[in-house]
Amino acid sequence: MSKVIQVLAQMGSDAIFQSEQSEEAITSLLAATELDTEITEAITTKDIISLERQLDVCPDVVCFILPAEDDEEEKDDDKDEDSTEETSHRVIGF
């Protein structure tokens, strides 16, 4: 798979693959790298779905960030709970 990625990276970075003669250059590059015929066909026909399936690519990546909770609020909450317990003990003990 790394060979395929290297070929795709080279195709994206070299200007010769972006020119009018790009089909010939792509064909010669794929022939020189000796990739699987299915992958070669998918690249030459620009069949993205077939290439994703062959490389077992997971295109749906989801990322989210949860904000961290402040430690100070937790400490304040703990103090409030403790003081409530102390107050209730005093009332019950009275």
Buried (B, 14 or more C-beta within 10 A) or exposed (E): EEEBEEBEEEBEEEEEBEEEEBEEBBEEBBEEBEBEEEBBBBBEEEBEEBBEEBEEEEEEEEEEEEEEEEEEEEEEEEEEEEEEEEEEEEEEEE
